Amino acid sequence: MAMMKKHPLLKVELTSTVKWSARDTAEFRRWLQLSSVVWTKLLKQGLLPAAQFSHVKVFHLSVLVCGDQRMRNLNSEFRNKNSVTDVLSFPEHQDLRHTKLAVGPAVLLGDLAICHPQAKKQAKEFSIGYWDEFIHLLFHGIIHLVGYDHELSRKEERLMEKWEGEAIRLLSEAKKRGRTPAPTKRKSIKVSRP
C-alpha cells in the first residue's frame, strides 16, 4: 500500500497509562495511517480554510490513552465535571477555523485524552470493533481541536456531526476497498508511559 505512505500529514505522539500490547500499538499505527489519509481528504473538503493551511506539511497532536479514573480526574480538573467521559480535547489554538494565524509548515493541534474502557464499552454498545470506536473518538477530538464545538449551539452540533460523519464515511470507504495498510515501523508515532 504505497499510497498510504504518501500521507504523513497527521503525526501523533501516543502515551498510554493503560497496558497496551505490542499488537495494540501496531494496530494503532495501521489505523493512524488510514486516519492520515482521511485527515487529508477532510482538509481538502474544507474542514479548515484552505488558503491559510495549504502550505502546512504536517499537523501534530498528542494522544493520551487512559483509564476511567485518570479520565475522571482530567474531566474534573479541566471541565469541573466529576464523571468519566470518552474523549477530552485540549486545543493548542482557540479556533483554527476563524483565527488568522501565521503558521509554518508544521501546526500543533493540541492534546487528546481517550478513555480506553469507555471506548471498549461504546464499541460493544454500538456493535462495532474497538478500533472503529477508537478512531471515531480520535476524529471527534481532532474536530474539537480545530475549533468546532457541539456544546455551543445546534448549528455547531450539526457542523460537527457533518464532519464526524464524513470522517467515518471516508474510513469505511477505505476499509471496504481493502486499503487498511499493513503495520509499519514509522517514526511518526512515539509510545511512552508516564
C-alpha positions in Angstrom: 0.0 0.0 0.0 2.5 2.6 -1.1 -0.3 5.2 -1.3 -0.7 5.3 2.4 3.0 6.3 2.9 2.4 9.4 0.8 0.2 10.9 3.5 2.2 11.7 6.6 0.1 14.8 7.2 -1.1 13.7 10.6 1.6 12.8 13.2 0.7 11.6 16.6 2.6 11.1 19.8 0.9 8.4 21.8 1.1 8.0 25.6 -0.7 5.2 27.3 -1.4 4.7 31.0 -3.3 1.5 30.3 -1.5 -1.7 29.4 -1.2 -1.9 25.6 0.5 -4.8 24.0 2.9 -4.6 21.0 0.0 -5.8 18.9 -2.3 -2.9 20.1 0.5 -0.4 19.2 0.9 -2.0 15.8 -2.9 -1.9 15.2 -2.9 1.8 16.3 -0.2 2.5 13.7 -2.3 0.8 11.0 -5.3 2.9 11.8 -3.3 6.1 12.1 -2.0 5.6 8.6 -5.6 5.3 7.4 -6.6 8.3 9.5 -3.9 10.4 8.0 -5.4 9.8 4.5 -8.9 10.7 5.9 -7.5 13.8 7.5 -6.0 14.9 4.2 -9.4 14.4 2.5 -11.2 16.3 5.2 -8.8 19.2 4.8 -9.4 19.2 1.0 -13.2 19.3 1.7 -12.9 22.4 3.8 -12.6 21.4 7.4 -10.0 24.2 7.7 -9.6 27.3 5.5 -7.5 26.1 2.5 -5.8 29.4 1.9 -4.4 29.5 5.4 -3.3 25.9 5.7 -2.4 24.8 2.1 1.3 25.1 2.8 1.3 23.1 6.0 3.3 19.8 5.7 2.3 18.2 8.9 -0.2 18.5 11.8 1.0 17.2 15.2 -1.1 16.1 18.1 -0.5 14.1 21.2 -2.9 11.4 22.4 -3.1 10.0 25.9 -4.9 6.7 26.3 -6.0 6.3 29.9 -8.3 4.5 32.3 -11.6 5.7 33.9 -10.0 7.2 37.0 -7.5 9.3 35.1 -10.2 10.5 32.7 -12.5 11.4 35.7 -9.6 13.4 37.2 -9.0 15.2 33.9 -12.6 15.9 33.4 -13.0 17.2 36.9 -9.9 19.4 36.8 -10.5 21.0 33.4 -14.2 20.9 33.0 -15.5 20.8 36.6 -17.4 17.6 35.8 -16.8 14.7 38.2 -17.6 12.0 35.7 -15.9 9.7 33.2 -16.1 10.7 29.6 -14.9 9.1 26.4 -12.6 11.8 24.9 -11.3 15.2 26.0 -9.7 17.8 23.8 -7.1 20.4 24.8 -6.5 22.7 21.8 -3.3 24.5 21.2 -5.2 27.3 19.4 -8.5 28.7 20.4 -10.1 28.3 16.9 -8.2 27.4 13.8 -11.3 27.8 11.7 -11.7 31.6 12.2 -8.5 32.9 13.6 -5.9 34.0 11.1 -2.6 32.7 12.3 0.9 32.9 10.9 1.5 29.2 10.7 4.6 27.5 9.4 5.0 24.1 7.7 4.1 22.3 11.0 1.0 23.0 13.1 0.5 21.7 16.6 -3.2 20.9 17.0 -3.1 20.1 20.8 -3.7 17.1 23.0 -6.4 14.5 23.3 -7.2 12.1 26.1 -9.2 9.0 25.1 -10.6 6.7 27.8 -9.8 3.1 26.9 -12.5 1.4 29.0 -15.1 3.8 27.6 -14.0 3.1 24.0 -14.3 -0.6 24.7 -17.7 -0.2 26.3 -19.1 2.0 23.5 -17.7 -0.3 20.8 -19.7 -3.1 22.4 -22.8 -1.0 22.8 -22.7 0.0 19.1 -21.7 -3.5 17.9 -18.6 -2.2 16.2 -14.9 -3.0 16.6 -12.8 -1.4 19.2 -10.6 0.4 16.7 -13.6 1.7 14.8 -14.8 3.4 18.0 -11.3 4.5 19.0 -10.7 6.2 15.6 -14.2 7.8 15.8 -13.2 9.3 19.2 -9.9 10.4 17.7 -11.7 12.3 14.9 -14.3 13.7 17.3 -11.4 15.0 19.4 -9.5 16.4 16.4 -12.6 18.2 15.1 -12.8 19.9 18.5 -9.1 20.7 18.4 -9.6 22.7 15.2 -12.4 24.8 16.7 -15.7 23.0 16.3 -17.8 22.6 19.5 -21.1 20.8 19.6 -21.9 22.2 23.0 -22.0 25.9 21.7 -25.1 25.7 19.6 -27.3 23.5 17.5 -25.6 24.9 14.3 -22.2 23.9 15.7 -23.6 20.5 16.7 -24.8 19.9 13.1 -21.4 21.0 11.7 -19.5 18.6 14.0 -21.9 15.8 13.1 -21.3 16.6 9.4 -17.5 16.4 9.7 -17.6 13.3 12.0 -20.0 11.6 9.6 -17.7 12.4 6.7 -14.7 11.1 8.5 -16.5 7.8 9.3 -17.7 7.5 5.8 -14.2 8.0 4.4 -12.8 5.5 6.9 -15.5 3.0 6.0 -14.9 3.5 2.2 -11.2 3.0 2.6 -11.7 -0.2 4.7 -14.2 -1.6 2.1 -11.6 -1.1 -0.6 -9.2 -3.1 1.5 -6.9 -0.1 1.9 -6.1 -0.7 5.6 -2.3 -0.7 5.5 0.0 -3.3 6.9 1.8 -2.3 10.1 5.0 -0.3 9.5 7.9 0.9 11.6 7.1 4.6 11.0 8.7 7.0 13.4 5.7 9.3 13.4 4.3 7.6 16.5 6.0 7.5 19.8 4.6 5.3 22.5 5.6 6.2 26.1 4.4 5.6 29.5 4.2 8.4 32.1 
